[in-house]
């Protein structure tokens, strides 16, 4: 089997209260992606503000050195939750199956409360973007149940890694 190709992954935590010391969800994603053999391209924390979220993610989407963007937080229904609104306008294509599969897996853990998740995935400028809820458990579910395989260039029959690796998939 071929070796897995490491991807450059940026992690954004969306929170009005978390700091680097208290950002367990972002730290969990960083740990999982590096243990899987990927590279951390950047990590930031921004308040739950549409324009601050959008500015950071747009910068990463425009950066050819970032192949994947993972966000955690801001996907619920409270007044401040605005990650899907911030990100969806940046996407060229949505990955409908990501949110569907995430809620299916999450339902086994939290029951009907999973319907409040607005987990989102999509492509923008040859970058794949995934928006996860802010809990550490949700990040674990998303990474372990979907992203670990889909960001592994060896996963068959298809994966998102091969779409963002130059020369392998669709770019631009």
C-alpha positions as CSV (number, residue, x, y, z in Angstrom):
1,X,0.0,0.0,0.0
2,X,1.2,3.5,-0.8
3,X,2.2,5.8,2.0
4,X,-0.4,8.3,3.2
5,X,0.3,11.8,2.0
6,X,0.3,14.4,4.8
7,X,-2.0,17.3,4.4
8,X,-1.6,20.9,5.6
9,X,-4.5,21.4,8.0
10,X,-5.6,24.7,9.7
11,X,-7.8,24.6,12.8
12,X,-10.1,27.4,13.9
13,X,-11.9,27.4,17.2
14,X,-14.9,29.7,17.3
15,X,-15.6,30.8,20.8
16,X,-16.3,33.9,22.8
17,X,-14.7,32.4,26.0
18,X,-12.0,29.9,25.1
19,X,-8.3,30.6,25.2
20,X,-5.3,28.4,24.1
21,X,-5.2,27.0,27.6
22,X,-9.0,26.1,27.7
23,X,-9.5,25.1,24.0
24,X,-9.9,21.4,24.5
25,X,-11.8,20.9,21.2
26,X,-9.1,22.6,19.1
27,X,-6.4,20.8,20.9
28,X,-8.2,17.5,20.3
29,X,-8.3,18.2,16.6
30,X,-4.6,19.2,16.5
31,X,-3.6,16.0,18.4
32,X,-5.7,13.8,16.1
33,X,-4.5,15.3,12.9
34,X,-0.8,15.2,13.9
35,X,-1.1,11.6,15.2
36,X,-2.5,10.7,11.8
37,X,0.6,12.1,10.1
38,X,-0.8,15.4,8.9
39,X,0.8,18.9,9.4
40,X,-0.8,21.7,11.4
41,X,-0.7,24.7,9.0
42,X,-2.1,27.2,11.5
43,X,-4.4,27.3,14.6
44,X,-6.4,30.3,15.8
45,X,-9.3,31.2,18.1
46,X,-11.8,33.8,17.1
47,X,-15.0,35.1,18.7
48,X,-18.3,33.8,17.4
49,X,-18.6,36.7,14.9
50,X,-19.6,36.1,11.3
51,X,-17.0,38.5,9.8
52,X,-14.0,37.4,12.0
53,X,-14.7,33.7,11.2
54,X,-15.1,34.5,7.5
55,X,-12.0,36.6,7.4
56,X,-9.8,33.8,8.8
57,X,-11.3,31.0,6.8
58,X,-11.1,33.1,3.6
59,X,-7.4,33.8,4.2
60,X,-6.8,30.1,4.6
61,X,-8.8,29.2,1.5
62,X,-6.7,31.7,-0.5
63,X,-3.4,30.2,0.9
64,X,-2.1,27.4,-1.4
65,X,-0.3,26.0,1.6
66,X,-3.5,25.1,3.4
67,X,-5.4,22.1,2.0
68,X,-7.9,21.5,4.8
69,X,-9.7,23.8,7.2
70,X,-11.3,22.4,10.3
71,X,-13.5,24.6,12.5
72,X,-14.9,23.8,15.9
73,X,-17.7,25.7,17.5
74,X,-20.5,28.0,16.5
75,X,-22.7,25.4,14.7
76,X,-25.6,25.3,17.1
77,X,-28.8,27.3,17.4
78,X,-28.0,29.9,20.0
79,X,-28.0,33.6,19.1
80,X,-24.2,33.7,18.7
81,X,-23.8,30.5,16.7
82,X,-22.8,31.7,13.3
83,X,-20.2,29.5,11.8
84,X,-22.4,28.0,9.0
85,X,-23.5,31.5,8.0
86,X,-19.9,32.7,7.9
87,X,-18.5,29.7,6.0
88,X,-21.3,28.7,3.6
89,X,-21.0,31.8,1.4
90,X,-17.3,31.0,0.9
91,X,-17.9,27.5,-0.5
92,X,-17.9,26.6,-4.2
93,X,-19.5,23.2,-3.4
94,X,-21.2,21.8,-0.3
95,X,-20.5,18.2,0.9
96,X,-24.1,17.4,2.0
97,X,-23.1,13.9,3.1
98,X,-20.7,15.3,5.8
99,X,-23.4,16.8,7.9
100,X,-25.7,13.9,7.3
101,X,-23.1,11.3,8.3
102,X,-22.0,13.4,11.3
103,X,-25.5,13.6,12.6
104,X,-26.0,9.9,12.1
105,X,-22.9,9.0,14.1
106,X,-23.7,11.7,16.7
107,X,-27.2,10.3,17.2
108,X,-25.7,7.1,18.6
109,X,-24.0,9.2,21.3
110,X,-26.5,12.1,22.1
111,X,-29.8,10.9,20.6
112,X,-32.2,13.3,19.1
113,X,-30.2,16.3,20.3
114,X,-28.0,15.7,17.2
115,X,-30.7,17.5,15.1
116,X,-29.4,20.7,16.5
117,X,-26.0,20.2,14.9
118,X,-25.4,22.3,11.8
119,X,-22.1,20.5,11.0
120,X,-21.1,21.6,7.5
121,X,-18.6,20.5,4.8
122,X,-17.6,21.9,1.5
123,X,-14.9,22.8,-1.1
124,X,-13.5,26.3,-1.8
125,X,-10.5,27.0,-4.1
126,X,-9.2,23.4,-3.9
127,X,-9.5,23.5,-0.1
128,X,-11.8,21.2,1.8
129,X,-13.6,22.8,4.8
130,X,-15.3,21.0,7.7
131,X,-17.2,22.8,10.4
132,X,-17.7,20.7,13.6
133,X,-19.6,21.5,16.8
134,X,-17.6,22.9,19.7
135,X,-17.6,20.0,22.1
136,X,-14.6,17.7,22.4
137,X,-16.9,14.7,21.9
138,X,-18.2,16.1,18.7
139,X,-14.7,16.7,17.4
140,X,-13.8,13.1,18.3
141,X,-16.9,11.8,16.5
142,X,-16.2,13.9,13.4
143,X,-12.5,13.0,13.2
144,X,-12.7,9.4,14.2
145,X,-15.9,8.6,12.4
146,X,-15.4,10.5,9.1
147,X,-12.3,12.8,8.7
148,X,-9.6,10.3,9.6
149,X,-10.6,8.1,6.6
150,X,-11.6,10.9,4.3
151,X,-8.3,12.8,4.8
152,X,-6.3,9.7,4.2
153,X,-5.1,9.5,0.6
154,X,-5.1,5.6,0.8
155,X,-8.8,5.3,1.8
156,X,-10.8,3.5,-0.9
157,X,-13.0,3.8,-2.9
158,X,-12.6,7.6,-2.6
159,X,-11.5,10.3,-0.2
160,X,-11.2,14.0,0.0
161,X,-7.4,14.0,0.4
162,X,-6.9,13.1,-3.3
163,X,-9.0,16.0,-4.3
164,X,-6.8,18.6,-2.6
165,X,-3.4,17.0,-3.3
166,X,-1.9,18.8,-6.4
167,X,-2.0,16.7,-9.5
168,X,-4.5,14.2,-8.1
169,X,-7.9,15.8,-8.3
170,X,-9.9,18.8,-9.2
171,X,-8.2,22.1,-8.5
172,X,-9.2,25.7,-8.9
